[in-house]
C-alpha cells in the first residue's frame, strides 16, 4: 500500500519560499519531492510504511517551523 500526501506551505514572497526550499532540501532528499511555485513550497510525501510516512510528515513540519523561526520569514 502506498501512502501519499501533499503539503503546501504559503509564504509572503517568492524569496521567502526559496529560502525555505534551500533550507529544507538537504533533509528531503530521498524522502520528499519538493517544488517551488511562486510563493508556494509544495512537498509530496510517499511511503510504503505508515510509520515512515508519519515520521517524515512530522519531521517536515518541525523543520519548516525551525526555518521560519531562524530565518524570520
C-alpha positions as CSV (number, residue, x, y, z in Angstrom):
1,X,0.0,0.0,0.0
2,X,1.3,3.5,-0.9
3,X,0.5,6.4,1.5
4,X,0.7,9.8,-0.1
5,X,0.3,13.4,1.0
6,X,0.9,16.9,-0.4
7,X,1.8,19.7,1.9
8,X,1.7,23.2,0.7
9,X,3.4,26.0,2.6
10,X,2.5,29.5,1.6
11,X,4.9,32.4,2.2
12,X,4.6,36.1,1.8
13,X,7.0,36.2,-1.1
14,X,8.8,34.1,-3.7
15,X,12.1,34.9,-2.0
16,X,10.8,33.5,1.4
17,X,9.6,30.3,-0.4
18,X,13.1,29.9,-1.9
19,X,14.8,30.4,1.4
20,X,12.6,27.6,2.9
21,X,13.2,25.4,-0.1
22,X,17.0,25.8,0.2
23,X,16.9,25.1,4.0
24,X,14.7,22.0,3.8
25,X,16.2,20.5,0.6
26,X,19.1,18.6,2.2
27,X,16.7,16.8,4.7
28,X,14.2,16.0,2.0
29,X,16.5,14.0,-0.4
30,X,15.1,10.6,-1.0
31,X,12.1,11.2,1.3
32,X,10.1,14.2,0.0
33,X,9.7,15.6,-3.5
34,X,9.8,19.4,-3.2
35,X,8.9,22.1,-5.7
36,X,8.5,25.8,-5.8
37,X,5.6,27.6,-7.5
38,X,5.7,31.4,-6.9
39,X,5.4,31.9,-3.2
40,X,4.4,28.2,-2.5
41,X,6.6,25.4,-1.3
42,X,4.9,22.1,-2.4
43,X,6.1,18.9,-0.7
44,X,4.9,15.5,-1.8
45,X,5.5,12.6,0.6
46,X,5.1,9.0,-0.4
47,X,5.9,5.8,1.5
48,X,5.0,2.1,1.7
49,X,5.1,2.1,5.5
50,X,2.8,4.2,7.7
51,X,5.4,4.7,10.4
52,X,7.9,6.1,7.9
53,X,5.2,8.3,6.4
54,X,4.2,9.7,9.7
55,X,7.8,10.3,10.8
56,X,8.6,12.1,7.6
57,X,5.4,14.2,7.8
58,X,6.2,15.2,11.4
59,X,9.9,15.9,10.6
60,X,9.0,18.1,7.7
61,X,6.6,20.2,9.8
62,X,9.2,20.6,12.6
63,X,12.0,21.5,10.2
64,X,9.8,24.1,8.5
65,X,8.9,25.7,11.8
66,X,12.7,25.9,12.6
67,X,13.2,27.6,9.2
68,X,10.5,30.2,9.9
69,X,12.0,31.0,13.3
70,X,15.6,31.1,12.4
71,X,15.1,32.8,9.0
72,X,12.5,35.2,10.3
73,X,10.3,34.5,7.2
